[in-house]
Every structure is written in C-alpha cells, then in structure tokens.
Amino acid sequence: MTRRELEQLVDLGEGISVEFKRRAPRPERIAKEVVALANTNGGRIVLGVNDDGTIMGLEHTSEQEFLLRQAVNAHSRPVVEYETERIVVEPRCDVLVVTIPESSTKPHVVVPDEEAPEENGRTYVRVDASSIEASPETIQELREQEDQVGVTFEFGETESLLMRYLDDYGRISVSQLAQLADISPERASQTLLRLTEADLLHLHPDQDGDYFTLNY
C-alpha cells in the first residue's frame, strides 16, 4: 500500500471493515477488534491514525507489531490469522495496516487469558463502525454458515404468522415472534434461525438487539 492509497483509505473513514487506532490498545481490546472483523466480513485495523482520521504514525512500529501478536495469540481462540504492512509517513514514523481476512473457522472468541478455555470466551462481530458482543442467534448462525446448503423445514402456522408480520412491518426480533405466536423465546429463536439457514431471512446483529428481515 502506498502513502496515497493509505490516505484514500483513511478518507473513507471508519466503518464495518475499517477501524482506526492511535496505537495498539490493551491486549483484550485489540483482540476484540481483530476477532470481530474475522467473524464478520474481514477488514483492516489501521494503527497510527486518530479516530478523526488524522495520520499520526507510530515511532516504535516493531513494538506495536509485537504487542499485537502477543494480544492475538493470548486472547483469540481459534487464533486469528492476519497480515501487517508498514507505510512510511515520515522518517522513522510508520502507519501499521493490519489486514484480517474473513475467517473460515467462525466463530472466534476473546478469552481473558491464555489458560482460559474457549467456552469461557466472548464472541464479537462488526456492526457499522463498532465491535459488539454477538447474540446467541448470531453465534449460532456463525457456526452454521458452512452448512446451510440443503436446509429443509416445515412451513406451519408460526411461519405463516411470521411471514405476514414481516410483510407488514419489515423486521422482527426473537421476543416479538415469541409474543406474536405465543411460543417460548427458545422456539422463536430456533424458527428464525432455521429460516435464516434456508436463506429466507437475514439476521442483522444490532447494538439495540438483533432483528430479522426477509432475504428478498
């Protein structure tokens, strides 16, 4: 990446696939950003750039690379793969671009330390320019993304109610379906996920609560 390409990237601002950091934050926090990008569509973390897009650079780039590697190895499970690239912005002052591809081994979790079991970890995804903790429905969808071919289901009364509601209102949450169909939240969640796996619905992670929409 050239200096001009870096400037063009920064001009686009933060978003679902781009995060700016002045420097590598504390280990769990940077691991959270890396995991969220790997669990979503992949993207870049740009170290040496302020939140407002000001390119400041890093004076100790090797140290930042070391801290990043330590954080990802210690706090992500499975450990997320990534690549780094240095862009010189001034003599002895670089910006570090961290490129994280979308993972094929989702979901990745953030664990508190190297000894913690994976089941104690937390899963994060990207929503707009933020990394948020994933809901149980989102985690389940991440696990099943590789196995969504040939999903079948029975289209019963609950599904009919759901489709009519979505035609009228456009979106629905687990709790709304549970209330609408007078079923348990667990059954509502399973119904929505089954239709998502069949590619009829789309799950939208959201900071205010996940919701589902028709996928056409």
C-alpha angles and dihedrals in degrees: 000000000000126000088254092052089049091053091050091051092049092047089061089062131213118321145141091310103028130066127178122210128178087214137337107297124214113316100257092047096053090043088054091056092047093048093047092054093046090050093050125036100314122247146156138296110203113205116199097040126103122230089256091058098257109149105226102159130210125270094197103039096159090056091051091050090051093049091049093050092048092049095049094045093047101041111029124079120218086025109251118237118224143156131227132209130186121219115193111227098165135358107295090358121104141172114226115217113199113198117199117187121214104270126242091201101061140198104053117185137202114235125195094236144352093269096052116106117245092245089065091059130104124233121223134189135182121258113179105311096338137085110223135180111264122242121235088258093053091047090051091049091051090053093050101042092101093050103049098110115109098009112167132188143168115258102220139155094293092052091048091052089048095052093048090050092050091048088055103037107019099223141044139185130214092256092049092053091046090054094041095051097031093237134129120277088243092057091043090053092049092049094051093045092048091054090046090053088051088055094242095111134037122218116220115197108214136178090232094049134303120272139186131227135182112276095223 
